[in-house]
């Protein structure tokens, strides 16, 4: 592709989500010239990769982008998809973020004096520094054996799921029970769709416990403040599934066994597929017990924290208790014929993977995760922002992305201010 013209900029931020906008806020505050390039519109990922019924799983009081904390009338509620989009749009307008929408970056290369970004329209930008804030999770990951499945089966990733009405008639198989999978399976079930849910190792996160939202307890106990230096296996935290809960309907627990009692068919993880037949693992009961053990461990940590700090807090009054409820045990099949089961759609809630092939530098590790320290790479002027567990547990969350943004912006200011 021939370059039509080349523009010069001091700093370029790629991405106008929470990470990119937070960094822009601090650069603007320090008077550092920059531009934000967004492939779609502001909050593009929230518009394009979240379903209609999506809600944040942290309460509104945890919405803390720098200079623009949540100030609504429902701090204990949860923002919907549209409310989140409007919040990000209002944030950009609040400080006049220099965003160029519908501007896609095809490649990023190192030059003698900085970096060159090649755009979709054939134009290019030469920049002293670049901050890559293209999203916390990357691109959808779908198992390779999905291509073996009959073309008559409609297959999508959770990132492209919209609502129950958008799917073909018939039963739906949701693969994965992390935050997205569990919530989507519940939504489909409540829409009176026949649902099969292939569970994963994701634990269950209580919505409330002993009078407080689980996010409040995590905040009080310092869970949000953990960094990469505080955990034994950062790979587990960066790439493992997130425990399921829900901010929909005012916020509530999702119990997999309760969904099963209501008619959702639980299966083990899907390990293979061919034509109309999928192969689930048979260790479903073992996985469900570990899901419940995750909850038990979390509650025990809260109990210890309450006792240690002398906090006056009511006892647990959950209507459903994993330990005392007489749940049936499951003997799941090791093979499901999709046609016989009436399954017309598969939703792969199987997470994401990183793809930075468009960056023409060796900047990633063997998992394609950027090699950086709190966003700063070994290449002067090249930064990352908003990655899952980039510096800590809140690096990709509204409650903490601003802290990393300030760190990166200060580094930029010391070199390019």
Secondary structure, DSSP 8 states (H G I E B T S, - for coil): -----EEEEEEEEE--SHHHHHHHHHHHHTT--EEEE-SSSTTHHHHHSS-TT-B-SS-GGG-EETTEE--SS-TTS--BHHHHHHHHHHHHHHHT--EE-S--EEEEEE-SSSEEEEETTS-EEEEEEEEE-S-SS-EE---GGGGGB-TTSEEEEGGG---GGGS-SSEEEEE--SHHHHHHHHHHHHTT--EEEE--S--B--SEETTEEHHHHHHHTTGGG-BTTS-S-HHHHHHS---B-B-GGG-B---HHHHHHTT-EEE--EEEEEBTEEEE-S-HHHHHHHHHHHHHHHHHHHHHHHHHHT--------SS-TTTS--------S-EEHHHHTEEEEEE---EE---TTB-S--B-TTS-B--BTTB-SSTTEEE-S-TTSSBTTTTSTTTHHHHHHHHHHHHHHHH-
